[in-house]
Amino acid sequence: MAEYDFDLFVIGAGSGGVRASRMAATFGARVAVAEDLYLGGTCVNVGCVPKKLFAYAAHFSEDFEDARGYGWNLQDAGFDWQRLVDNKNAEITRLNGIYHNLLTSAGVQVINGRARFVDSHTVAVADQTYTAERVLIATGGWPHIPDFPGNEHVISSNDVFYLKHLPRRTLVVGGGYIATEFASIFHGLGCEVTQFYRGDLFLRGFDRGVREHVALTLRAKGLDLRFETDVERVDKQPDGTFDVTLKDGGSIQTDLVLYATGRRPNLAGLGLNNTHATLDEKGFVKVDDQYQTDDPAIFAIGDVTHTVQLTPVALAEGMALARRLYKPEEYHPVDYNDIATAVFCIPNIGTLGMTEDEARSRGHKLKVFESRFRAMRNTLAGRPEQSFMKLLVDKDTDRILGVHMVGPEAGEIIQGLAVAVKAGATKAIFDATLGIHPTAAEEFVTMRTPVRVD
């Protein structure tokens, strides 16, 4: 057997790469991980963690308004963008240190730099080469900005966290969850926000009821949502502002243009052409259900593959791969069914399982339960905003197929329900469960009359 420097060499220290390398080392493998940017990857540094910190900051504007209805006399609040950025940076630095300690304490060798393949068993970082019996690609995704005149003037979601100044006017281009979250964040921090999406309604892939409710709610808050709208060009003006020309001939002036129109696998400079690993038709690293590429020595997990692009999914894939390779007696495959997720726009979205359209396309006969109500907190605050909840029930088996919510703390509520759905809960079990009163979450166990049965 050939002698290698490592049993496993991991390229990328994001969520999946850190989990795979740390657990493989715990199982006795000799492991190295190479990272050219920051430990923790997108999620910790320019994704879900700092984004949720910014979302918390954005929530306070409504909290201050609502407090008056509860007897609080508050002075006019001021906001310091730089203080938020500085405090965020300190927290991310702390988390980077934690990730480094987790890796090194497990015996993983951390190598700073971008790794590239020399061949299937050899990688180079700067002028140093390393050999490994197996190599894992876990380089994640990277924001993609399309090619159009003036695209050098726009920023990606990565750049938001390092802005020197908070703009007065912001244009967000995109209709996915990242675009919608940042539109809410900028609005909550006091910006005038416009969001463009080239389709007829944003948040494609989410339940239609959720999409429609969020659009109505954000518009009621004052966000300027423009669907079936796309950018032709962006021109920078002498005063530093931007003139954005639309494909329909219209225009808009703004101080910042944020593009959140999708992400692509982070493969630049990786040297895959020096291996037998290939890409699929969408440009992701092609893998089988064991995360193995077309090259027997090379594996890939997380957003660099065509998987569900969520941090917990990458973590689960990293754990599953480490177990299969180095502790097979504990291996079990990742279950991609009924994955719960949240969108931290304001209000939050929580979603689990199938959408209504998805359930029907799979042949399910449905009982559909919906509820719209004003959360108790909004009463004394004088805020008319309503929450939305939806249950999809299989008419024949009574199984819960989908759970969807728009409202405060939707992610926290859906996480708890995810355990029940994963365990096979039926509508009868929901009905037999006593709610906690008064809470919004109790609505999910008190809905009795379907709005549609078919």
C-alpha distance (Angstrom), angle and dihedral (degrees) to the residues before:
residue distance angle dihedral
M1 . . .
A2 3.80 . .
E3 3.77 116.0 .
Y4 3.78 114.5 -125.5
D5 3.79 134.2 -173.4
F6 3.81 90.1 -124.0
D7 3.76 139.6 14.6
L8 3.81 90.2 -140.6
F9 3.79 129.9 18.6
V10 3.81 113.9 -168.8
I11 3.79 121.0 -158.5
G12 3.79 108.1 -154.6
A13 3.80 130.2 29.0
G14 3.77 99.5 -143.0
S15 3.79 124.5 122.0
G16 3.81 96.0 -66.6
G17 3.79 96.4 39.0
V18 3.79 94.5 49.1
R19 3.80 92.8 47.9
A20 3.80 94.1 46.9
S21 3.81 94.7 46.1
R22 3.79 95.3 43.8
M23 3.81 94.8 47.9
A24 3.81 93.7 43.3
A25 3.80 89.1 53.3
T26 3.81 90.1 47.8
F27 3.81 87.9 54.1
G28 3.81 90.2 55.3
A29 3.80 103.5 -93.9
R30 3.79 122.9 136.7
V31 3.79 103.0 -118.1
A32 3.78 139.1 -177.4
V33 3.79 127.9 -178.6
A34 3.81 125.1 -161.6
E35 3.81 122.4 -156.9
D36 3.79 127.1 174.5
L37 3.82 99.5 -171.6
Y38 3.78 122.3 22.8
L39 3.79 138.4 -26.0
G40 3.78 112.7 -107.1
G41 3.79 95.1 36.4
T42 3.79 126.1 -135.6
C43 3.80 96.6 -25.6
V44 3.78 97.3 56.7
N45 3.80 98.7 35.3
V46 3.80 111.9 28.7
G47 3.79 104.2 1.9
C48 3.76 141.3 48.6
V49 3.81 99.4 -7.6
P50 3.83 101.4 50.7
K51 3.80 90.3 33.5
K52 3.78 91.5 57.7
L53 3.80 90.3 46.8
F54 3.81 87.7 54.4
A55 3.81 89.8 46.4
Y56 3.81 89.7 54.4
A57 3.80 88.6 52.3
A58 3.80 90.9 50.0
H59 3.81 91.8 51.3
F60 3.80 92.4 62.9
S61 3.80 94.4 73.7
E62 3.81 90.5 65.0
D63 3.80 91.8 38.9
F64 3.80 90.6 57.6
E65 3.80 91.0 49.6
D66 3.80 93.0 47.2
A67 3.81 93.1 48.4
R68 3.81 91.3 70.6
G69 3.78 90.6 66.2
Y70 3.79 88.5 55.8
G71 3.77 95.3 54.8
W72 3.79 101.1 -92.1
N73 3.78 117.3 137.3
L74 3.79 105.5 -156.0
Q75 3.75 129.6 -176.3
D76 3.78 116.3 -125.9
A77 3.78 104.1 -74.2
G78 3.77 122.3 -132.4
F79 3.79 126.8 -154.1
D80 3.81 126.6 -140.5
W81 3.82 110.5 -159.9
Q82 3.79 94.6 -173.0
R83 3.80 92.2 53.6
L84 3.80 89.9 53.9
V85 3.81 91.5 49.2
D86 3.80 92.7 46.5
N87 3.79 93.2 49.1
K88 3.80 90.7 46.2
N89 3.80 90.3 51.3
A90 3.80 91.2 51.7
E91 3.79 91.3 51.5
I92 3.81 93.1 48.4
T93 3.81 90.4 49.3
R94 3.80 88.6 52.8
L95 3.81 91.0 51.0
N96 3.82 91.7 47.5
G97 3.80 87.7 56.4
I98 3.79 91.7 50.1
Y99 3.81 90.9 52.4
H100 3.80 91.1 49.2
N101 3.80 91.1 51.1
L102 3.81 92.2 47.5
L103 3.78 90.7 54.0
T104 3.79 99.4 42.9
S105 3.81 94.3 42.7
A106 3.82 88.1 55.3
G107 3.81 89.6 53.0
V108 3.81 97.7 -104.7
Q109 3.81 116.2 147.5
V110 3.81 108.8 -132.0
I111 3.81 114.2 -149.1
N112 3.79 120.1 -168.6
G113 3.79 113.9 -140.7
R114 3.79 144.9 55.9
A115 3.78 111.8 -65.8
R116 3.80 121.4 -145.8
F117 3.77 131.2 -174.0
V118 3.78 119.3 -105.1
D119 3.80 89.7 175.1
S120 3.81 137.0 -30.2
H121 3.79 93.5 -69.3
T122 3.80 101.4 28.3
V123 3.78 131.0 71.9
A124 3.77 130.5 179.5
V125 3.78 127.7 -146.9
A126 3.80 110.7 -171.5
D127 3.82 103.8 -45.5
Q128 3.81 95.7 -25.4
T129 3.81 123.3 93.9
Y130 3.80 128.1 -156.8
T131 3.79 131.8 -171.0
A132 3.79 126.3 -145.8
E133 3.77 137.5 177.7
R134 3.81 88.4 -134.4
V135 3.80 133.2 17.0
L136 3.79 124.4 -157.0
I137 3.81 121.4 -156.0
A138 3.80 110.1 -149.7
T139 3.80 101.7 151.9
G140 3.80 95.9 133.7
G141 3.78 126.4 -156.2
W142 3.78 136.1 -51.6
P143 3.83 130.6 -149.5
H144 3.79 113.3 -94.3
I145 3.80 121.1 -145.8
P146 3.82 113.1 -169.2
D147 3.77 122.5 -126.6
F148 3.82 113.6 -98.2
P149 3.83 136.0 131.1
G150 3.80 108.8 -69.7
N151 3.80 97.9 13.7
E152 3.80 88.0 135.2
H153 3.81 87.2 72.3
V154 3.81 96.7 59.5
I155 3.80 129.5 81.6
S156 3.80 133.3 -140.8
S157 3.79 129.1 -132.5
N158 3.82 88.5 -94.6
D159 3.80 90.6 63.1
V160 3.81 97.1 51.8
F161 3.78 92.6 78.3
Y162 3.80 92.6 59.6
L163 3.80 102.2 43.6
K164 3.80 112.0 140.2
H165 3.79 93.6 -146.6
L166 3.79 136.7 21.1
P167 3.82 108.0 -115.3
R168 3.79 121.5 -128.7
R169 3.82 92.3 -140.7
T170 3.80 124.5 30.9
L171 3.79 131.4 -172.8
V172 3.81 115.3 -160.1
V173 3.80 115.1 -165.6
G174 3.79 116.0 -160.3
G175 3.77 140.5 59.9
G176 3.79 104.2 -135.1
Y177 3.78 128.5 100.6
I178 3.82 94.1 -88.5
A179 3.81 92.5 54.9
T180 3.80 91.8 45.4
E181 3.80 92.7 49.1
F182 3.79 93.2 51.1
A183 3.80 92.1 45.8
S184 3.81 87.9 56.6
I185 3.80 92.8 44.5
F186 3.80 94.8 51.9
H187 3.80 90.9 45.3
G188 3.80 92.2 49.9
L189 3.80 90.3 51.2
G190 3.80 90.5 56.0
C191 3.81 104.6 -94.6
E192 3.78 126.1 137.0
V193 3.80 100.9 -115.2
T194 3.78 132.1 -159.8
Q195 3.79 121.3 -179.9
F196 3.81 123.0 -162.3
Y197 3.78 125.1 -162.2
R198 3.78 124.5 173.4
G199 3.82 93.5 -146.4
D200 3.80 128.9 74.5
L201 3.82 94.6 -103.0
F202 3.79 132.1 9.4
L203 3.83 129.7 -121.6
R204 3.80 94.5 52.3
G205 3.79 110.4 -165.1
F206 3.81 94.1 35.5
D207 3.79 122.5 102.7
R208 3.80 112.0 -75.9
G209 3.79 92.4 -125.7
V210 3.81 90.2 55.1
R211 3.80 92.4 48.3
E212 3.78 94.0 50.1
H213 3.80 94.0 44.9
V214 3.81 93.3 49.7
A215 3.81 91.6 49.2
L216 3.81 91.6 51.9
T217 3.80 92.3 46.0
L218 3.80 96.6 47.9
R219 3.79 92.0 47.2
A220 3.79 89.9 50.7
K221 3.81 88.1 54.4
G222 3.80 90.2 55.5
L223 3.80 103.9 -98.7
D224 3.79 113.1 144.1
L225 3.81 103.7 -130.8
R226 3.79 114.8 -172.7
F227 3.78 117.4 -175.8
E228 3.81 126.3 -170.5
T229 3.80 86.0 31.1
D230 3.79 127.9 125.5
V231 3.79 138.6 175.3
E232 3.80 123.0 -107.1
R233 3.81 98.4 -178.6
V234 3.81 144.0 -21.6
D235 3.81 121.2 -136.8
K236 3.78 123.5 -169.9
Q237 3.79 114.8 -136.2
P238 3.83 126.0 -143.4
D239 3.82 90.7 -105.9
G240 3.83 91.3 56.9
T241 3.80 96.2 -104.3
F242 3.80 123.7 118.7
D243 3.79 133.4 -120.0
V244 3.80 108.5 -151.5
T245 3.80 116.3 -160.8
L246 3.80 116.3 -156.0
K247 3.78 127.3 -143.7
D248 3.80 89.7 -117.0
G249 3.80 90.2 58.9
G250 3.80 97.7 -101.7
S251 3.79 125.6 117.4
I252 3.78 142.0 -152.8
Q253 3.79 132.9 -161.7
T254 3.79 119.9 -139.0
D255 3.79 143.7 158.6
L256 3.82 96.3 -132.9
V257 3.79 135.9 23.9
L258 3.80 115.2 -158.5
Y259 3.80 117.8 -171.0
A260 3.79 115.5 -157.0
T261 3.78 99.0 163.1
G262 3.77 101.5 134.5
R263 3.78 145.3 -55.3
R264 3.79 132.2 -107.1
P265 3.82 132.6 -156.8
N266 3.80 112.0 -80.4
L267 3.81 98.6 -123.9
A268 3.81 103.7 134.5
G269 3.80 112.1 137.1
L270 3.80 93.6 -2.5
G271 3.83 94.3 126.5
L272 3.81 96.6 -136.0
N273 3.81 87.7 156.8
N274 3.81 86.9 72.9
T275 3.81 90.0 63.2
H276 3.80 137.8 49.1
A277 3.82 92.5 -109.4
T278 3.81 113.3 118.6
L279 3.79 139.8 -166.6
D280 3.79 127.3 -117.7
E281 3.79 124.6 -124.3
K282 3.82 91.2 -84.2
G283 3.79 95.2 51.2
F284 3.80 98.7 -102.7
V285 3.79 122.9 130.0
K286 3.80 104.8 -90.8
V287 3.81 113.8 -123.4
D288 3.79 137.7 164.3
D289 3.80 124.9 -128.1
Q290 3.82 89.0 -79.4
Y291 3.86 91.1 57.0
Q292 3.80 90.5 -111.7
T293 3.80 118.8 141.9
D294 3.78 125.6 -144.5
D295 3.80 85.1 -85.1
P296 3.84 110.0 77.5
A297 3.82 91.9 -143.3
I298 3.80 97.0 50.2
F299 3.80 130.6 74.4
A300 3.80 133.3 178.3
I301 3.80 135.0 -162.0
G302 3.79 139.5 172.3
D303 3.79 129.5 22.4
V304 3.80 94.2 -16.4
T305 3.83 85.3 72.2
H306 3.78 129.8 56.8
T307 3.79 94.6 -93.6
V308 3.81 136.1 120.3
Q309 3.80 102.2 -65.0
L310 3.78 100.8 -132.5
T311 3.80 130.7 118.5
P312 3.84 95.1 -124.2
V313 3.81 89.2 52.4
A314 3.81 92.0 54.1
L315 3.80 89.6 47.2
A316 3.80 91.5 50.8
E317 3.80 92.0 47.6
G318 3.80 91.6 49.6
M319 3.79 90.9 50.7
A320 3.80 93.2 46.1
L321 3.79 93.0 49.9
A322 3.81 93.7 47.7
R323 3.78 90.8 50.7
R324 3.80 94.7 46.6
L325 3.79 92.9 50.3
Y326 3.79 101.5 38.2
K327 3.81 108.8 15.5
P328 3.81 106.3 24.7
E329 3.80 94.2 166.6
E330 3.82 87.7 70.7
Y331 3.80 96.4 42.4
H332 3.76 122.6 122.8
P333 3.81 125.8 161.7
V334 3.79 123.3 -108.0
D335 3.80 113.7 -96.8
Y336 3.80 107.1 -137.8
N337 3.81 94.2 -175.7
D338 3.80 122.9 106.1
I339 3.80 96.2 8.3
A340 3.79 110.6 178.3
T341 3.78 120.0 -143.6
A342 3.79 140.8 169.5
V343 3.79 137.3 -147.9
F344 3.80 113.4 -148.6
C345 3.75 98.3 -147.6
I346 3.81 115.8 127.9
P347 3.00 107.8 -69.0
N348 3.81 98.7 28.0
I349 3.79 125.8 -119.1
G350 3.79 121.5 -140.6
T351 3.78 120.6 -174.6
L352 3.80 136.8 175.2
G353 3.77 134.7 177.7
M354 3.78 125.2 -15.6
T355 3.77 129.8 -1.5
E356 3.80 117.4 -130.3
D357 3.81 92.5 -105.1
E358 3.80 91.0 47.5
A359 3.79 93.2 50.4
R360 3.79 92.1 50.2
S361 3.80 92.1 47.3
R362 3.81 88.1 56.1
G363 3.79 90.8 54.9
H364 3.81 100.5 -104.2
K365 3.80 120.6 151.5
L366 3.79 105.3 -139.1
K367 3.74 145.7 -149.1
V368 3.80 105.9 -160.4
F369 3.80 120.1 -158.8
E370 3.81 121.2 -170.8
S371 3.77 134.5 176.1
R372 3.79 131.5 -174.5
F373 3.79 118.7 -175.2
R374 3.77 142.8 147.0
A375 3.79 110.6 -101.7
M376 3.80 113.2 -117.7
R377 3.79 92.3 -116.5
N378 3.80 90.3 60.2
T379 3.80 94.4 59.2
L380 3.81 101.8 76.5
A381 3.79 89.3 30.6
G382 3.78 88.9 61.3
R383 3.78 91.6 -130.8
P384 3.84 112.5 147.8
E385 3.82 94.3 -160.5
Q386 3.79 114.9 130.2
S387 3.77 132.2 -149.7
F388 3.80 121.9 -133.8
M389 3.80 127.8 -146.7
K390 3.79 130.0 179.2
L391 3.79 135.7 -176.9
L392 3.80 124.4 -167.6
V393 3.80 113.3 -157.8
D394 3.79 127.7 -173.7
K395 3.80 104.7 -120.2
D396 3.79 94.3 -147.2
T397 3.83 102.2 42.4
D398 3.84 101.2 23.9
R399 3.84 88.5 -131.4
I400 3.80 118.3 149.9
L401 3.81 106.3 -114.8
G402 3.79 101.3 174.3
V403 3.79 140.6 10.8
H404 3.81 121.2 -167.8
M405 3.79 132.7 176.3
V406 3.79 140.9 175.5
G407 3.79 113.6 -168.6
P408 3.80 146.4 76.0
E409 3.82 114.1 -30.7
A410 3.81 92.0 -0.7
G411 3.80 91.5 154.3
E412 3.80 92.7 53.8
I413 3.81 91.6 50.0
I414 3.80 96.5 45.4
Q415 3.82 91.9 49.0
G416 3.79 90.1 63.1
L417 3.78 93.1 46.3
A418 3.80 90.1 49.6
V419 3.81 89.8 70.3
A420 3.79 90.9 54.5
V421 3.79 94.0 47.2
K422 3.80 91.8 46.8
A423 3.81 87.6 53.1
G424 3.82 90.4 54.8
A425 3.79 100.6 -102.4
T426 3.79 118.2 -174.8
K427 3.78 129.7 -150.4
A428 3.82 87.6 -106.2
I429 3.82 89.1 59.8
F430 3.81 90.4 49.6
D431 3.82 89.1 49.6
A432 3.81 91.7 50.1
T433 3.79 92.2 51.7
L434 3.78 115.7 97.0
G435 3.77 113.6 -132.2
I436 3.78 128.3 -131.0
H437 3.78 106.8 -112.2
P438 2.94 128.6 -114.2
T439 3.82 98.8 17.6
A440 3.77 135.1 112.2
A441 3.82 90.4 -127.1
E442 3.81 92.1 65.3
E443 3.80 88.1 70.7
F444 3.80 88.7 76.9
V445 3.81 91.2 62.8
T446 3.81 97.3 40.4
M447 3.83 101.8 53.7
R448 3.80 104.8 114.5
T449 3.81 109.1 159.9
P450 3.80 120.4 61.9
V451 3.78 118.5 -136.7
R452 3.82 91.0 -149.9
V453 3.80 134.1 19.9
D454 3.78 119.4 -174.9
